[in-house]
Amino acid sequence: MALTLPARPDPVHEEILGSGLLPELSHALGGPFHFVLPERFDANLAAFRTVLDEAGVEGKVYFAKKANKAAAFVERCAHAGAGVDVASHGELREALGHGVRGEDLVVTGPAKSDQLLHVAALQGALVAVDSPDELERVLRLDPPRPVRVLLRRFPSSQPMSRFGLDDRQLDAALVRCAEAGERVRMEGFSFHLSGYAVQPRADLAGELVELCLRARVLGLQADRISIGGGFAVDYTSAEHWQAFLAAQRPDDYHAQKSFTAGDFYPYHSPVAGADALRAILAASPNGAAGPLADRLRDAGVMLLLEPGRALLAGAGASVFGVQGVKDRAGYGIVTVDGTSLSLSEQWFNSEYLPDPVLLTGGRQAVGPPYRACVGGASCLDSDLLTWRKVGFPVRPAAGDLLVYPNTAGYQMDSNESPFHDLPLPPKVVLNSTGARPRWRFDRRPAC
Ligand SMILES: Cc1ncc(COP(=O)(O)O)c(C=O)c1O
């Protein structure tokens, strides 16, 4: 029996898969490619904004750009007046270049380069200061107007975090900001937590609201907090996920590889995306009487959030061509025309688990599923897109396509590499309105 983890059904993806467009694109592009769906991004953004509105909380959504490099998504942010969270000079340049206004950017990440701080200050971006020495570098900038800053809080619930300022450093930073007068505008505080839990986010947000009140006593503006990202994506049903975790063992993987369940992304999440924001706003911080939403309103504090993965839920997929298939005892090895670096989960001792879909161009299933792992077109034994022996309805054959669903959030390009002089998979933007999906390049290819 093959171990399976079906992605949640998605009518838009099914329509694209059934349209015949993907084989045409594979033929035209001559290699693997990703497709992205900006309309999905728009819908996810709208859902977050609706939750803020319904809770009566003033807020702003910043797309964490690191989750996908496609131009299409930042263009949608520019169009919708959404913010973008950038963590490098390159990301800042990209966002500005695609029309996002400097004042709609938040700059995150540790020990930001002087170049990044300088341009951020000139553009009026909000800078989440991560350390005392970074604050000193900000105070030495000489922009025409005060630099807008947040102070990033070290999360005591995650004591191994390498980010943020602890209590003592925050106290000192507040005094430095107050003394700096017109050089900085201290707008509030920020955090980003690992994991997807609701209550720790509500607790820390509550703490930051109190910090805002303390900072105001020093004459600082302190009227907003950022709760970062970490809104889960629900890739599969609870039943499939539980069954997968209970069943998986080394024999399910090529080379008897073993994965620790805790290293997998939580592919099922009972509360995901904008619903997670709703739950955070409804939770009482640190056992307080009322919900976080009330606390924010009462204190006049605006809520900023930086979702990456959740804004990209269902907003794209990755398509590889099958180049060859070989049989091994009891299973096969499919080799595709790209590498595992175009599917980034192996960063985390893990792999991307939702089942890839095989497009055969019409060959019918006869007999039991054919189990096969999926290897990359490289000379590395460890270059496996999927170590798991996936149960394909028929034995894959050269020329078939493998479509990995729902890969826009982090999978497509975080690790991509032109190893072996293989070209990076291009991205095409699909527009699903109308009788047949239409496509364009995300970026015009260099001629
Ligand atoms: C500061 C910050 N904000 C936002 C995010 C986005 O997180 P996610 O994609 O889980 O929403 C990250 C991810 O690392 C981050 O470090």
Ligand as a Chemical Component Dictionary entry (heavy atoms), coordinates in Angstrom:
data_LIG
# 
_chem_comp.id                   LIG 
_chem_comp.type                 NON-POLYMER 
_chem_comp.pdbx_formal_charge   0 
_chem_comp.three_letter_code    LIG 
# 
loop_
_chem_comp_atom.comp_id 
_chem_comp_atom.atom_id 
_chem_comp_atom.alt_atom_id 
_chem_comp_atom.type_symbol 
_chem_comp_atom.charge 
_chem_comp_atom.model_Cartn_x 
_chem_comp_atom.model_Cartn_y 
_chem_comp_atom.model_Cartn_z 
_chem_comp_atom.pdbx_ordinal 
LIG C1 C1 C 0 9.578  38.848 10.696 1  
LIG C2 C2 C 0 8.761  37.894 9.903  2  
LIG N1 N1 N 0 7.531  38.277 9.512  3  
LIG C3 C3 C 0 6.750  37.451 8.767  4  
LIG C4 C4 C 0 7.183  36.192 8.411  5  
LIG C5 C5 C 0 6.271  35.332 7.573  6  
LIG O1 O1 O 0 5.878  34.171 8.209  7  
LIG P1 P1 P 0 4.744  33.233 7.559  8  
LIG O2 O2 O 0 5.110  33.007 6.138  9  
LIG O3 O3 O 0 4.785  31.997 8.364  10 
LIG O4 O4 O 0 3.449  33.957 7.688  11 
LIG C6 C6 C 0 8.447  35.751 8.804  12 
LIG C7 C7 C 0 8.918  34.407 8.438  13 
LIG O5 O5 O 0 10.009 33.980 8.735  14 
LIG C8 C8 C 0 9.268  36.629 9.571  15 
LIG O6 O6 O 0 10.498 36.264 9.977  16 
# 
loop_
_chem_comp_bond.comp_id 
_chem_comp_bond.atom_id_1 
_chem_comp_bond.atom_id_2 
_chem_comp_bond.value_order 
_chem_comp_bond.pdbx_ordinal 
LIG C1 C2 SING 1  
LIG C2 N1 SING 2  
LIG C2 C8 DOUB 3  
LIG N1 C3 DOUB 4  
LIG C3 C4 SING 5  
LIG C4 C5 SING 6  
LIG C4 C6 DOUB 7  
LIG C5 O1 SING 8  
LIG O1 P1 SING 9  
LIG P1 O2 DOUB 10 
LIG P1 O3 SING 11 
LIG P1 O4 SING 12 
LIG C6 C7 SING 13 
LIG C6 C8 SING 14 
LIG C7 O5 DOUB 15 
LIG C8 O6 SING 16 
# 
